[in-house]
Amino acid sequence: MTSAAPPAIECRGITKRFGHVLANDAVDLVVHRGSIHGVIGENGAGKSTLMAILHGFYPADSGEILVDGRKVSIDDSADAARLGIEMVHQHFMLVEPFRVVENVMLGAEGGALLKHGEAEARAALKRLAEEYGLAVDPDARVEDLPVGARQRVEILKALYRGAEVLILDEPTGVLTPQEADDLFRVLRALRDEGKAIILITHKLREVMAVTDRVSVMRGGKMVAHRETSETSAAELGELMIGRRPAAAQRPAPSAPGPEILAVEDLRVRDNAGVERVRGVSLALHAGEILGIAGVAGNGQTELLEAVSGMRAPESGTVRLRGEPITGLDAAALRRLGLAHVPEDRLRHGLIPEFEACESAILGYHGDPAWRRFLGLVSGRKVEAHAARLMRENDVRPALPRLRSSLFSGGNQQKLILAREMEREPDVLLVGQPTRGVDIGGIEAIHERLRGWRRAGKAVLLVSVELDEILALSDRILVIFDGRIVGELPGGAADERRLGLLMAGAAA
């Protein structure tokens, strides 16, 4: 990075309102070429809004943007692309039935004769794979790719379009630790080629590991800029939330109650007919958090879907309080006291186009409590209910009529958790509870789950975050290739032992 060259990106006094919500308040940001610049903050701090303005999704109400020292107007994503600014979104923007090469070409087809454009895209993919280690089969369909490979496709799309400034919004939220390491290797290579990388994240360990400089946002304002080598995770955490984060906890010894949920020899296939769960058995007790650790893609998703009623198992039995519930749908299971927070909040947890108050009753929308004369849903009752949930669970902004898609991922997650815990189910199935959630939100969610356990409820927790599994679980089951390969008491487990089991090897 040279001080003589103008910054790749400079934001001056960027301000943006959504109704009464001030999302960005006179924000300044300077990003240089040949650097990885972290932008961190709690969910709702305004970092994603700032990046959306840089990429042309929203116009700023005031302020100015300079690219390479020249004032520019970015009215849409096409303007951003012409200026060399590309963005990899937290939720991928890929056409899943299309092949990799078709997704890379999309919007840059090179004219009416697609075969010439495809030949050019294939050559570019080959070159980029060699330069940056971004190898992906160009003929693979995106819907068949694991999450890490899909993210590589997003980065390839950006580089194919000539990205000089690459924005990544919460890029490791859906990645395994190994995939995150691969991503960081690619980002360092891009930095060394002179690209400017903007990394939006809330994971302080990653900020310290990969960034050169970091800027901190809180409450829509930019509150600090630091050279990464001159700060610490502790200082950044305090700047993010305005106080010192709580110390990490390990679960205290517990005395679980009677068995409440039992899974016996469960076998489940995915949508392609591949057996993903291979004879899994487990028991969950009242007053217990049972964690399931594993690298993503080893059957934990299909296991949760089968137990929650989202997917029919091929064989095996699920029992709730001793009674078989195998094959019952999610609505029936809710009535029996089993609730589910799904791993993919946008596909299965809420409807992005719905207002937040509507998403706050999904799955419970048939309740007579929401009805008024002639059985019609009372918007007033639903809005009041959502307002209370938002207030009690610190969902920001507390606007029940705001569209669900306009909330940050962490606030969407808090709303879904609040909805599923509202009826006090005896069993709570939770998939990736803090994916995309900031430090303060993680503390709040973890404390809610611990409180559930103290109240004698049972939690089945699936997470790829080992820190989370270790912090919450009374017992830990490790899943590998669709089978349970180990069980450890939570208090005695450590990352090394779990990592070996997750890789299919015993210590």
C-alpha positions in Angstrom: 0.0 0.0 0.0 1.5 3.4 -1.0 0.4 6.6 0.5 1.1 8.5 -2.8 -1.6 6.7 -4.7 -5.2 7.9 -4.1 -7.5 5.5 -2.2 -9.3 2.9 -4.2 -12.5 3.9 -2.4 -13.3 6.9 -0.3 -16.6 7.6 1.3 -17.3 11.1 2.7 -20.2 11.8 5.0 -22.5 9.0 3.6 -25.9 9.3 5.2 -28.9 7.0 4.5 -32.3 6.8 6.2 -35.1 4.2 5.9 -38.1 6.0 7.2 -37.4 6.9 10.8 -34.3 4.6 10.9 -30.9 6.4 10.4 -28.9 3.5 8.9 -25.8 5.5 8.0 -24.9 8.7 9.8 -22.3 10.8 8.0 -20.0 7.8 7.5 -16.4 8.2 6.3 -14.3 5.3 5.0 -11.0 5.1 3.2 -9.8 1.8 1.5 -6.5 1.5 -0.3 -5.4 -0.9 -3.0 -3.3 -3.8 -2.0 -5.1 -4.1 1.3 -7.7 -6.2 3.1 -9.9 -3.7 5.0 -12.3 -5.1 7.6 -15.6 -3.2 8.4 -17.1 -4.6 11.6 -20.0 -3.8 13.8 -23.1 -5.3 15.5 -26.1 -6.5 13.4 -27.9 -3.3 12.4 -24.7 -1.1 12.8 -25.1 0.0 9.2 -22.1 -1.8 7.6 -24.2 -3.7 5.0 -26.2 -0.6 4.1 -22.9 1.3 3.4 -21.7 -1.5 1.2 -25.1 -1.6 -0.6 -24.6 2.1 -1.4 -21.1 1.4 -2.7 -22.5 -1.3 -5.0 -25.4 0.8 -6.2 -28.3 -1.0 -4.5 -29.3 2.2 -2.6 -28.7 5.8 -3.3 -27.1 7.8 -0.4 -29.3 10.6 0.9 -26.1 12.8 1.2 -22.4 12.5 1.0 -20.0 11.5 -1.8 -18.0 8.6 -3.1 -14.6 8.8 -4.7 -13.0 6.0 -6.7 -9.2 6.4 -7.3 -9.5 10.0 -6.2 -12.3 10.9 -8.6 -15.9 11.7 -7.5 -18.4 9.3 -9.0 -22.1 8.6 -9.1 -23.2 5.0 -8.5 -26.8 4.7 -9.4 -27.0 0.9 -9.8 -24.8 -2.2 -9.8 -23.9 -1.7 -13.5 -22.3 1.6 -12.6 -20.4 -0.1 -9.8 -19.2 -2.8 -12.2 -18.0 -0.2 -14.7 -16.0 1.3 -11.8 -14.5 -2.1 -10.9 -16.6 -2.6 -7.7 -18.1 -6.0 -7.2 -19.8 -7.6 -4.2 -20.1 -11.2 -2.9 -23.3 -11.2 -0.9 -23.9 -13.1 2.3 -26.7 -15.0 0.6 -25.4 -16.0 -2.8 -26.9 -14.5 -6.0 -26.6 -17.6 -8.2 -29.0 -19.3 -10.5 -28.9 -22.8 -9.0 -30.1 -24.9 -12.0 -27.4 -23.2 -14.2 -23.9 -24.5 -14.7 -20.9 -22.7 -13.2 -19.8 -21.3 -16.6 -23.4 -20.0 -17.3 -23.5 -18.2 -13.9 -20.1 -16.6 -14.5 -21.2 -15.4 -18.0 -24.6 -14.1 -16.8 -24.9 -10.4 -17.5 -21.6 -10.5 -19.5 -22.4 -12.9 -22.3 -20.3 -11.2 -24.9 -23.0 -10.8 -27.5 -25.7 -12.9 -29.2 -23.4 -15.8 -30.1 -23.2 -17.4 -26.7 -20.7 -20.0 -27.7 -18.0 -17.4 -28.2 -18.8 -15.9 -24.8 -18.7 -19.3 -23.2 -15.3 -20.1 -24.7 -14.0 -16.8 -23.3 -15.5 -17.6 -19.9 -14.0 -21.1 -19.9 -10.6 -19.7 -20.7 -10.9 -17.1 -17.9 -12.0 -19.7 -15.4 -9.0 -21.8 -16.2 -6.7 -18.8 -15.8 -8.3 -17.7 -12.6 -8.1 -21.2 -11.2 -4.4 -21.3 -11.9 -3.7 -17.8 -10.5 -5.7 -18.0 -7.3 -6.5 -21.6 -6.7 -10.2 -21.1 -7.4 -10.8 -24.4 -9.2 -14.5 -25.3 -9.9 -15.8 -27.6 -12.5 -17.3 -25.2 -15.2 -19.9 -27.7 -16.2 -21.1 -28.5 -12.6 -24.6 -27.3 -11.8 -24.6 -24.8 -8.9 -27.4 -26.7 -7.1 -25.0 -29.7 -6.8 -22.1 -27.8 -5.3 -21.2 -27.5 -1.6 -21.4 -24.1 0.0 -17.7 -23.4 -0.2 -17.6 -24.1 -4.0 -20.6 -21.8 -4.5 -18.8 -19.0 -2.9 -15.8 -19.6 -5.2 -18.2 -19.2 -8.1 -19.3 -15.8 -6.7 -15.7 -14.7 -6.5 -15.0 -16.0 -10.0 -18.0 -14.0 -11.3 -16.6 -10.8 -9.8 -13.1 -11.4 -11.1 -14.4 -12.3 -14.6 -16.1 -8.8 -14.6 -12.8 -7.1 -13.8 -13.2 -6.4 -10.1 -10.6 -4.1 -8.7 -12.5 -3.6 -5.4 -14.1 -6.7 -4.0 -16.7 -6.5 -1.2 -17.5 -9.6 0.8 -20.5 -9.5 3.2 -20.1 -12.0 6.0 -18.3 -14.4 3.7 -17.6 -17.1 6.3 -21.1 -17.3 7.8 -21.9 -20.5 5.9 -18.3 -22.0 5.6 -16.5 -24.7 7.5 -13.2 -23.7 9.1 -11.3 -25.4 6.3 -13.3 -23.5 3.7 -12.7 -20.2 5.5 -9.0 -20.9 5.5 -9.2 -21.5 1.7 -11.1 -18.2 1.3 -8.5 -16.3 3.3 -5.7 -17.7 1.1 -7.5 -16.4 -2.0 -8.1 -13.0 -0.5 -4.4 -12.6 0.4 -3.5 -13.6 -3.2 -5.9 -10.9 -4.5 -4.5 -8.3 -2.1 -1.0 -9.1 -3.3 -2.1 -8.5 -6.9 -3.1 -5.0 -5.9 -6.8 -5.5 -5.4 -8.7 -3.7 -2.6 -10.7 -6.1 -0.5 -13.5 -5.0 1.9 -14.4 -7.6 4.4 -17.7 -7.2 6.2 -17.8 -9.4 9.3 -18.5 -9.7 13.0 -15.9 -12.5 13.7 -13.0 -10.8 15.5 -10.7 -13.8 15.2 -11.0 -13.6 11.4 -10.5 -9.8 11.4 -7.2 -10.3 13.4 -6.1 -13.1 11.1 -6.6 -11.7 7.6 -7.1 -7.9 7.6 -4.5 -5.1 7.3 -6.8 -2.3 8.6 -10.2 -2.3 10.3 -13.0 0.2 10.7 -15.7 -0.1 13.4 -19.3 0.9 13.1 -21.9 1.3 15.9 -25.4 2.6 15.7 -25.0 3.8 12.1 -21.8 5.8 12.8 -18.2 5.1 12.1 -16.6 5.1 15.5 -13.0 4.0 15.0 -10.3 3.1 12.5 -7.4 0.9 13.5 -4.3 -0.7 11.9 -4.9 -4.4 12.7 -1.4 -4.9 13.9 -1.9 -2.2 16.5 -5.2 -3.4 18.0 -6.6 -6.5 19.6 -9.8 -8.6 19.5 -10.6 -7.3 23.0 -10.4 -3.6 22.0 -12.4 -4.2 18.8 -15.1 -6.1 20.6 -15.5 -3.3 23.1 -15.6 -0.7 20.3 -18.3 -2.7 18.5 -20.8 -3.0 21.4 -19.8 -0.1 23.5 -18.8 -2.2 26.5 -16.5 -5.1 27.4 -17.9 -8.4 26.0 -18.8 -11.1 28.6 -16.1 -13.7 29.2 -16.6 -17.0 27.4 -18.4 -19.6 29.5 -18.4 -23.4 29.6 -21.6 -25.3 30.7 -21.8 -25.9 34.4 -22.4 -29.6 35.4 -26.1 -30.5 35.1 -28.5 -33.2 36.3 -30.6 -33.9 33.2 -34.2 -35.1 33.7 -36.0 -37.9 31.9 -35.5 -38.7 28.3 -37.9 -36.6 26.2 -36.8 -37.2 22.6 -35.4 -40.4 21.1 -34.1 -41.1 17.6 -33.6 -44.8 16.7 -31.7 -46.1 13.7 -32.7 -43.1 11.5 -31.9 -43.2 7.8 -32.5 -40.2 5.6 -31.9 -39.4 1.9 -31.4 -36.0 0.4 -33.2 -34.6 -2.6 -30.8 -36.4 -5.0 -31.5 -39.7 -3.3 -28.1 -40.0 -1.6 -28.3 -41.5 1.9 -27.1 -38.7 4.2 -28.1 -40.0 7.6 -27.0 -43.6 8.1 -28.5 -45.3 11.2 -28.3 -42.4 13.7 -29.6 -43.0 17.2 -29.6 -40.5 20.0 -31.4 -39.6 23.2 -32.2 -36.0 24.5 -33.2 -35.4 28.1 -35.1 -32.6 29.8 -32.8 -29.9 31.2 -30.0 -30.7 28.6 -28.4 -29.2 25.6 -27.2 -31.9 23.3 -24.7 -30.5 20.7 -24.1 -32.2 17.4 -20.7 -31.2 15.9 -19.5 -31.9 12.4 -18.2 -30.4 9.2 -21.1 -29.1 7.1 -22.4 -31.7 4.7 -22.1 -34.7 6.9 -25.8 -35.3 7.5 -26.6 -33.0 10.3 -28.9 -30.9 8.0 -31.0 -33.9 6.9 -31.1 -35.2 10.5 -32.6 -31.9 11.7 -35.1 -31.9 8.8 -36.2 -35.4 9.5 -36.7 -34.9 13.3 -38.5 -31.6 12.7 -41.0 -33.0 10.2 -39.5 -31.2 7.2 -38.2 -34.4 5.5 -39.6 -37.9 5.6 -37.0 -40.4 6.8 -36.4 -43.6 4.8 -36.5 -45.7 8.0 -36.1 -45.5 11.7 -38.2 -44.0 14.5 -38.4 -40.7 16.3 -40.2 -40.6 19.7 -41.4 -37.6 21.7 -42.1 -38.5 25.4 -42.1 -42.1 24.3 -44.7 -41.7 21.6 -43.8 -42.2 17.9 -43.8 -39.0 15.9 -42.0 -40.2 12.8 -43.5 -38.7 9.7 -45.6 -36.0 11.4 -45.3 -32.6 9.7 -43.9 -29.5 11.4 -47.4 -28.1 12.3 -48.3 -31.2 14.2 -45.0 -31.3 16.0 -45.4 -27.7 17.1 -48.7 -28.6 18.7 -47.0 -31.5 20.5 -44.3 -29.1 21.9 -41.4 -29.5 19.5 -40.2 -26.3 17.8 -37.5 -25.8 15.2 -35.1 -23.0 14.3 -33.9 -24.0 10.8 -30.3 -23.7 9.6 -31.3 -21.6 6.5 -33.4 -18.7 7.8 -34.1 -17.2 4.4 -35.4 -20.4 2.8 -37.1 -22.0 5.8 -37.3 -19.6 8.7 -39.1 -16.6 7.2 -40.4 -15.2 3.9 -38.2 -12.2 2.9 -41.0 -10.4 1.1 -43.3 -10.6 4.2 -43.4 -7.8 6.8 -41.6 -8.7 10.0 -44.9 -9.0 11.9 -46.0 -11.7 9.4 -42.8 -13.6 9.6 -43.2 -13.4 13.4 -46.2 -15.7 13.3 -45.2 -18.1 10.5 -46.1 -21.7 11.6 -48.5 -20.3 14.1 -50.6 -18.2 11.7 -53.6 -20.5 12.2 -53.9 -19.6 15.8 -57.4 -18.1 16.7 -55.6 -15.5 18.8 -54.8 -13.6 15.5 -58.4 -13.7 14.3 -61.1 -11.1 14.4 -64.7 -11.0 13.1 -65.4 -13.6 10.3 -62.1 -15.3 11.0 -60.0 -12.7 9.3 -56.5 -12.1 10.5 -56.2 -8.9 12.7 -53.3 -6.8 11.5 -53.4 -4.8 14.7 -53.1 -7.9 16.9 -50.2 -9.4 14.7 -48.4 -6.0 14.7 -48.7 -5.7 18.5 -47.4 -9.2 19.0 -44.4 -8.6 16.8 -43.7 -5.3 18.5 -43.6 -7.1 21.9 -41.3 -9.8 20.6 -39.0 -7.2 19.1 -38.8 -5.2 22.3 -38.2 -8.3 24.5 -35.6 -9.8 22.2 -33.7 -6.6 21.0 -34.7 -7.0 17.4 -33.5 -3.9 15.5 -35.0 -1.8 14.1 -38.2 -2.4 16.1 -40.5 -1.8 13.1 -43.0 -4.6 12.8 -44.2 -3.4 9.3 -40.7 -3.4 7.8 -40.1 -6.0 5.2 -38.2 -9.1 6.6 -35.5 -8.9 4.0 -34.5 -5.4 5.2 -33.4 -6.7 8.6 -29.8 -7.8 9.0 -29.2 -11.5 9.2 -28.6 -11.4 12.9 -31.8 -9.6 13.6 -33.7 -12.0 11.3 -32.3 -14.8 13.4 -33.3 -13.1 16.7 -36.9 -12.8 15.4 -37.1 -16.4 14.4 -35.7 -17.6 17.8 -38.2 -15.4 19.6 -41.1 -16.8 17.5 -40.1 -20.4 18.1 -39.4 -20.0 21.9 -42.5 -17.9 22.5 -44.8 -20.9 23.1 -42.3 -22.5 25.5 -41.9 -25.9 23.7 -40.5 -28.8 25.6 -38.0 -29.5 22.8 -36.2 -26.9 20.7 -34.3 -28.0 17.6 -31.7 -25.3 16.7 -29.6 -25.2 13.5 -26.7 -22.8 13.4 -28.3 -20.4 16.0 -25.7 -17.6 15.7 -24.8 -17.7 12.0 -24.3 -14.1 10.9 -24.9 -12.8 14.4 -22.7 -10.2 16.1 -21.0 -10.5 19.6 -23.8 -8.9 21.6 -26.4 -11.0 19.7 -24.4 -14.2 20.3 -24.2 -13.5 24.0 -28.0 -12.9 24.2 -28.9 -16.0 22.2 -26.5 -18.2 24.2 -28.0 -16.9 27.4 -31.5 -17.7 26.2 -30.5 -21.2 25.3 -28.9 -21.7 28.7 -32.0 -20.3 30.4 -34.1 -22.8 28.4 -31.9 -25.6 29.8 -32.2 -24.2 33.4 -36.0 -24.2 33.0 -35.9 -28.0 32.3 -36.4 -27.7 28.6 -34.4 -29.8 26.1 -32.3 -28.3 23.2 -30.8 -30.2 20.3 -28.1 -28.0 18.9 -26.4 -28.3 15.5 -23.5 -25.9 14.8 -20.3 -25.9 12.8 -18.9 -23.4 15.3 -16.8 -25.4 17.7 -16.7 -22.5 20.2 -20.4 -22.5 20.3 -20.7 -26.3 20.7 -18.2 -26.2 23.6 -19.8 -23.2 25.2 -23.3 -24.6 25.3 -23.4 -28.4 25.2 -23.8 -30.7 28.2 -23.0 -33.6 25.9 -21.5 -33.5 22.4 -22.2 -36.0 19.6 -19.9 -35.9 16.5 -21.3 -36.7 13.1 -19.2 -37.8 10.2 -20.4 -39.2 6.9 -23.9 -39.6 8.3 -22.9 -41.6 11.4 -22.4 -40.7 15.0 -18.7 -41.4 15.5 -18.2 -40.2 19.0 -19.8 -38.8 22.2 -18.0 -36.6 24.7 -19.2 -34.8 27.9 -19.3 -31.1 27.2 -17.1 -30.1 30.1 -14.3 -32.5 29.1 -14.3 -31.9 25.3 -11.7 -29.8 23.5 -11.2 -28.6 20.0 -8.4 -31.0 19.2 -10.4 -34.1 20.1 -13.5 -32.8 18.4 -11.6 -31.9 15.3 -10.1 -35.4 14.9 -13.5 -37.0 15.3 -15.0 -34.5 12.8 -12.4 -35.5 10.3 -13.2 -39.2 10.8 -10.1 -40.0 12.9 -9.8 -40.9 16.5 -7.2 -39.3 18.8 
